[in-house]
Amino acid sequence: MIERDDFREQFKYFDREVVVEIIDLFLGTYQQQLTDLQKCISALDLEKVNMHAHSMKGLAGTFVDPDAKEIAAAIEEMARNGESSGIPELFTRLKSSTHQMAGELKEIRDQMYS
C-alpha cells in the first residue's frame, strides 16, 4: 500500500505532468517486469531474479510502497544468497502487491487531473 503522505513528499518538487509521466511509464511496463521476473524464477536463474527483484524494489521505493519494497528485497536477498525455495511464494505476494500499487497509482494519477 502506497504511503500517500510520503508519496506527496517524495514528489513535491516535481511538476504534475512529470509525476503523471513517471506513473504512466510504470503502468506501461510493470506487467512485463513481473512476467520477466516470473520467467527467471521458473528457470532458476537466480542472477537475473536478483536483478529483476532489485529493480522492483527500487520502483516500490520510488512510489513509497513499503510492502512491495519489502517483498522485492526479500526475493533479491534470497536470490543473491542462492536460495530458491520460498521465492515462488514471495513472488505471488509481490505480484499481488504490485497490482495493488498500480491500482493506487491510477487513482493518484486520476486525482492529479481533477
SEVO-752458 format. One record per residue: x, y, z of N, C-alpha, C, O in turn; residue number from 0. Coordinates in Angstrom, 2 decimals. Layout:
BEGIN
      n.X      n.Y      n.Z     ca.X     ca.Y     ca.Z      c.X      c.Y      c.Z      o.X      o.Y      o.Z    n
        X        Y        Z        X        Y        Z        X        Y        Z        X        Y        Z  NUM
...
This chain:
BEGIN
      n.X      n.Y      n.Z     ca.X     ca.Y     ca.Z      c.X      c.Y      c.Z      o.X      o.Y      o.Z    n
     0.84    -1.17     0.00     0.00     0.00     0.00     0.90     1.25     0.00     1.84     1.35     0.79    0
     0.58     2.17    -0.88     1.37     3.39    -1.00     1.09     4.29     0.20    -0.06     4.53     0.56    1
     2.15     4.78     0.79     2.04     5.75     1.87     1.80     7.12     1.21     2.75     7.76     0.74    2
     0.56     7.56     1.17     0.18     8.75     0.38     0.91    10.02     0.83     1.35    10.80    -0.01    3
     1.04    10.24     2.13     1.73    11.44     2.60     3.19    11.42     2.17     3.74    12.44     1.75    4
     3.82    10.27     2.30     5.21    10.14     1.89     5.36    10.27     0.38     6.35    10.81    -0.11    5
     4.37     9.77    -0.36     4.37     9.92    -1.81     4.35    11.40    -2.19     5.13    11.85    -3.03    6
     3.46    12.15    -1.56     3.37    13.58    -1.85     4.70    14.27    -1.52     5.16    15.14    -2.26    7
     5.29    13.89    -0.42     6.58    14.47    -0.02     7.66    14.11    -1.05     8.48    14.95    -1.41    8
     7.65    12.88    -1.50     8.64    12.39    -2.46     8.61    13.19    -3.76     9.65    13.45    -4.37    9
     7.41    13.57    -4.19     7.25    14.22    -5.48     6.86    15.70    -5.38     6.40    16.27    -6.36   10
     7.03    16.31    -4.23     6.52    17.67    -4.04     7.19    18.71    -4.93     6.59    19.75    -5.20   11
     8.40    18.47    -5.38     9.09    19.44    -6.22     8.98    19.14    -7.71     9.58    19.82    -8.54   12
     8.21    18.11    -8.04     8.03    17.73    -9.43     6.78    18.40   -10.00     5.80    18.59    -9.29   13
     6.84    18.76   -11.28     5.64    19.23   -11.96     4.64    18.09   -12.05     5.02    16.92   -12.16   14
     3.39    18.42   -12.01     2.32    17.42   -12.09     2.48    16.54   -13.33     2.29    15.33   -13.26   15
     2.82    17.15   -14.46     2.96    16.41   -15.71     4.08    15.38   -15.61     3.98    14.28   -16.16   16
     5.15    15.72   -14.91     6.27    14.79   -14.75     5.86    13.61   -13.88     6.20    12.47   -14.19   17
     5.13    13.86   -12.82     4.67    12.78   -11.95     3.75    11.85   -12.72     3.87    10.63   -12.62   18
     2.85    12.42   -13.49     1.93    11.61   -14.30     2.72    10.78   -15.31     2.40     9.62   -15.54   19
     3.73    11.37   -15.91     4.56    10.64   -16.88     5.30     9.48   -16.21     5.40     8.40   -16.79   20
     5.82     9.69   -15.01     6.51     8.63   -14.27     5.53     7.52   -13.93     5.85     6.34   -14.07   21
     4.35     7.89   -13.48     3.32     6.89   -13.16     2.95     6.11   -14.42     2.87     4.88   -14.39   22
     2.72     6.81   -15.52     2.32     6.15   -16.76     3.42     5.22   -17.27     3.13     4.16   -17.82   23
     4.67     5.61   -17.10     5.78     4.75   -17.50     5.75     3.45   -16.71     5.92     2.37   -17.27   24
     5.54     3.56   -15.40     5.44     2.36   -14.57     4.25     1.50   -15.01     4.39     0.29   -15.18   25
     3.10     2.13   -15.18     1.89     1.39   -15.54     2.04     0.68   -16.89     1.44    -0.37   -17.11   26
     2.83     1.25   -17.76     3.03     0.65   -19.07     4.04    -0.48   -19.10     4.13    -1.21   -20.08   27
     4.82    -0.62   -18.02     5.91    -1.61   -18.04     5.87    -2.64   -16.92     6.54    -3.66   -17.03   28
     5.12    -2.41   -15.86     5.24    -3.27   -14.68     4.80    -4.71   -14.95     5.37    -5.64   -14.38   29
     3.78    -4.90   -15.79     3.32    -6.27   -16.05     4.41    -7.08   -16.77     4.60    -8.25   -16.47   30
     5.11    -6.44   -17.70     6.20    -7.14   -18.38     7.34    -7.42   -17.41     7.97    -8.48   -17.49   31
     7.59    -6.50   -16.50     8.64    -6.73   -15.49     8.29    -7.92   -14.61     9.16    -8.74   -14.29   32
     7.03    -8.03   -14.22     6.60    -9.18   -13.43     6.73   -10.47   -14.23     7.15   -11.50   -13.70   33
     6.36   -10.43   -15.51     6.46   -11.60   -16.37     7.92   -12.03   -16.50     8.24   -13.22   -16.40   34
     8.81   -11.07   -16.71    10.24   -11.38   -16.83    10.77   -11.99   -15.54    11.54   -12.95   -15.57   35
    10.37   -11.43   -14.41    10.81   -11.97   -13.13    10.29   -13.40   -12.95    11.03   -14.27   -12.50   36
     9.05   -13.63   -13.29     8.47   -14.96   -13.14     9.21   -15.98   -14.01     9.45   -17.11   -13.57   37
     9.56   -15.60   -15.24    10.30   -16.50   -16.13    11.66   -16.85   -15.53    12.09   -18.00   -15.59   38
    12.33   -15.88   -14.95    13.64   -16.12   -14.34    13.51   -17.03   -13.11    14.36   -17.88   -12.87   39
    12.44   -16.84   -12.35    12.19   -17.71   -11.19    11.96   -19.14   -11.67    12.52   -20.08   -11.11   40
    11.15   -19.30   -12.70    10.85   -20.63   -13.24    12.11   -21.31   -13.78    12.26   -22.53   -13.66   41
    13.01   -20.53   -14.37    14.24   -21.07   -14.93    15.34   -21.23   -13.88    16.43   -21.72   -14.17   42
    15.04   -20.81   -12.65    16.03   -20.84   -11.55    17.29   -20.06   -11.89    18.39   -20.42   -11.49   43
    17.10   -18.97   -12.65    18.21   -18.07   -12.98    18.29   -17.00   -11.88    17.77   -15.90   -12.01   44
    18.95   -17.38   -10.79    18.96   -16.53    -9.60    19.68   -15.20    -9.82    19.36   -14.21    -9.17   45
    20.63   -15.18   -10.73    21.32   -13.91   -11.02    20.33   -12.90   -11.60    20.31   -11.73   -11.21   46
    19.52   -13.37   -12.54    18.52   -12.48   -13.14    17.36   -12.21   -12.18    16.80   -11.12   -12.19   47
    17.01   -13.18   -11.35    15.99   -12.95   -10.33    16.45   -11.81    -9.43    15.67   -10.91    -9.12   48
    17.70   -11.86    -9.01    18.28   -10.81    -8.17    18.16    -9.45    -8.86    17.75    -8.46    -8.24   49
    18.52    -9.41   -10.14    18.49    -8.15   -10.89    17.07    -7.61   -11.00    16.83    -6.43   -10.74   50
    16.12    -8.47   -11.38    14.73    -8.02   -11.55    14.10    -7.63   -10.21    13.36    -6.65   -10.12   51
    14.39    -8.39    -9.17    13.85    -8.06    -7.84    14.41    -6.73    -7.36    13.70    -5.94    -6.75   52
    15.68    -6.49    -7.64    16.30    -5.22    -7.26    15.59    -4.05    -7.95    15.33    -3.01    -7.35   53
    15.29    -4.25    -9.22    14.57    -3.22    -9.98    13.18    -2.97    -9.40    12.77    -1.82    -9.24   54
    12.46    -4.05    -9.09    11.13    -3.91    -8.50    11.20    -3.24    -7.13    10.32    -2.45    -6.77   55
    12.24    -3.54    -6.38    12.43    -2.91    -5.06    12.60    -1.40    -5.24    12.04    -0.61    -4.48   56
    13.38    -1.01    -6.23    13.58     0.41    -6.49    12.31     1.12    -6.90    12.05     2.25    -6.46   57
    11.51     0.48    -7.74    10.24     1.07    -8.16     9.30     1.24    -6.97     8.66     2.28    -6.81   58
     9.22     0.21    -6.14     8.36     0.29    -4.96     8.83     1.39    -4.03     8.02     2.08    -3.41   59
    10.15     1.56    -3.93    10.69     2.63    -3.10    10.37     4.00    -3.68    10.05     4.93    -2.94   60
    10.45     4.11    -4.98    10.14     5.38    -5.64     8.71     5.80    -5.36     8.44     6.98    -5.12   61
     7.80     4.84    -5.39     6.38     5.14    -5.18     5.95     4.97    -3.73     4.76     5.00    -3.42   62
     6.90     4.78    -2.84     6.69     4.72    -1.40     5.65     3.65    -1.03     4.66     3.92    -0.36   63
     5.92     2.44    -1.51     5.09     1.29    -1.16     5.96     0.32    -0.35     6.65    -0.53    -0.92   64
     5.93     0.45     0.97     6.83    -0.36     1.79     6.57    -1.86     1.71     7.51    -2.65     1.86   65
     5.33    -2.28     1.49     5.03    -3.72     1.39     5.71    -4.33     0.17     6.43    -5.33     0.28   66
     5.49    -3.74    -0.99     6.10    -4.26    -2.22     7.62    -4.18    -2.13     8.31    -5.09    -2.59   67
     8.13    -3.11    -1.56     9.58    -2.95    -1.42    10.16    -4.05    -0.54    11.20    -4.63    -0.86   68
     9.51    -4.34     0.56     9.99    -5.37     1.49     9.98    -6.76     0.84    10.92    -7.53     1.01   69
     8.93    -7.07     0.10     8.84    -8.38    -0.55     9.91    -8.49    -1.64    10.59    -9.51    -1.73   70
    10.06    -7.45    -2.45    11.09    -7.47    -3.51    12.48    -7.60    -2.90    13.33    -8.31    -3.44   71
    12.71    -6.92    -1.79    14.01    -7.01    -1.11    14.27    -8.43    -0.60    15.41    -8.90    -0.65   72
    13.24    -9.09    -0.12    13.39   -10.47     0.36    13.74   -11.41    -0.80    14.59   -12.28    -0.66   73
    13.07   -11.22    -1.94    13.38   -12.03    -3.12    14.81   -11.76    -3.55    15.56   -12.69    -3.85   74
    15.18   -10.50    -3.60    16.53   -10.12    -4.01    17.58   -10.77    -3.10    18.55   -11.34    -3.60   75
    17.38   -10.70    -1.81    18.34   -11.27    -0.87    18.43   -12.79    -1.02    19.52   -13.35    -1.01   76
    17.29   -13.45    -1.14    17.31   -14.90    -1.30    18.06   -15.29    -2.57    18.88   -16.20    -2.56   77
    17.78   -14.59    -3.67    18.45   -14.91    -4.93    19.95   -14.65    -4.83    20.76   -15.45    -5.30   78
    20.31   -13.55    -4.21    21.73   -13.22    -4.04    22.44   -14.29    -3.22    23.62   -14.57    -3.45   79
    21.73   -14.87    -2.27    22.31   -15.91    -1.40    22.16   -17.31    -1.98    22.52   -18.29    -1.33   80
    21.63   -17.42    -3.20    21.50   -18.71    -3.85    20.38   -19.58    -3.31    20.39   -20.80    -3.50   81
    19.42   -18.96    -2.64    18.27   -19.70    -2.08    17.08   -19.55    -3.02    16.61   -18.44    -3.28   82
    16.59   -20.67    -3.53    15.46   -20.58    -4.46    14.14   -21.00    -3.82    13.07   -20.57    -4.26   83
    14.20   -21.82    -2.78    12.94   -22.25    -2.16    12.34   -21.06    -1.42    13.03   -20.33    -0.71   84
    11.08   -20.89    -1.60    10.38   -19.76    -0.98    10.20   -18.58    -1.91     9.32   -17.75    -1.69   85
    11.02   -18.50    -2.95    10.90   -17.37    -3.87     9.56   -17.39    -4.62     8.94   -16.34    -4.76   86
     9.08   -18.55    -5.09     7.78   -18.52    -5.79     6.63   -17.98    -4.92     5.77   -17.25    -5.42   87
     6.63   -18.33    -3.64     5.59   -17.82    -2.74     5.73   -16.31    -2.55     4.74   -15.58    -2.54   88
     6.97   -15.86    -2.41     7.19   -14.42    -2.28     6.79   -13.69    -3.57     6.24   -12.59    -3.53   89
     7.06   -14.32    -4.71     6.68   -13.71    -5.98     5.17   -13.52    -6.06     4.69   -12.49    -6.53   90
     4.42   -14.52    -5.60     2.96   -14.40    -5.60     2.53   -13.18    -4.79     1.64   -12.43    -5.20   91
     3.16   -12.99    -3.64     2.85   -11.81    -2.82     3.28   -10.52    -3.51     2.57    -9.52    -3.47   92
     4.46   -10.54    -4.15     4.95    -9.35    -4.85     4.02    -8.99    -6.00     3.71    -7.82    -6.21   93
     3.57    -9.99    -6.72     2.66    -9.74    -7.84     1.37    -9.08    -7.35     0.91    -8.10    -7.94   94
     0.82    -9.60    -6.29    -0.41    -9.03    -5.73    -0.17    -7.60    -5.24    -0.98    -6.71    -5.50   95
     0.92    -7.40    -4.54     1.24    -6.08    -4.00     1.50    -5.08    -5.13     1.10    -3.91    -5.04   96
     2.16    -5.53    -6.18     2.46    -4.64    -7.31     1.18    -4.27    -8.06     1.03    -3.12    -8.48   97
     0.27    -5.22    -8.23    -1.01    -4.90    -8.85    -1.79    -3.89    -8.00    -2.43    -2.99    -8.54   98
    -1.74    -4.04    -6.69    -2.40    -3.08    -5.81    -1.75    -1.71    -5.95    -2.44    -0.69    -6.03   99
    -0.42    -1.68    -6.00     0.29    -0.41    -6.16    -0.11     0.24    -7.48    -0.32     1.45    -7.53  100
    -0.22    -0.54    -8.55    -0.63     0.00    -9.85    -2.02     0.63    -9.77    -2.26     1.70   -10.31  101
    -2.94    -0.05    -9.09    -4.28     0.50    -8.92    -4.26     1.81    -8.15    -4.97     2.75    -8.50  102
    -3.46     1.86    -7.11    -3.35     3.09    -6.32    -2.72     4.21    -7.14    -3.12     5.37    -7.03  103
    -1.73     3.86    -7.97    -1.10     4.88    -8.80    -2.08     5.42    -9.84    -2.03     6.61   -10.17  104
    -2.96     4.57   -10.35    -4.01     5.05   -11.28    -4.92     6.04   -10.57    -5.29     7.07   -11.14  105
    -5.27     5.74    -9.31    -6.11     6.66    -8.54    -5.38     7.99    -8.32    -5.98     9.05    -8.49  106
    -4.12     7.93    -7.96    -3.34     9.15    -7.73    -3.27     9.96    -9.01    -3.47    11.18    -8.99  107
    -2.98     9.29   -10.12    -2.91     9.98   -11.41    -4.24    10.64   -11.74    -4.27    11.80   -12.16  108
    -5.34     9.91   -11.55    -6.65    10.47   -11.86    -6.97    11.67   -10.96    -7.58    12.64   -11.40  109
    -6.56    11.60    -9.70    -6.78    12.72    -8.78    -5.96    13.94    -9.19    -6.37    15.07    -8.95  110
    -4.83    13.71    -9.79    -3.98    14.83   -10.21    -4.62    15.60   -11.38    -4.32    16.78   -11.59  111
    -5.48    14.93   -12.13    -6.16    15.58   -13.25    -7.45    16.26   -12.83    -8.00    17.05   -13.60  112
    -7.94    15.98   -11.62    -9.22    16.59   -11.23    -9.05    17.88   -10.49   -10.03    18.51   -10.09  113
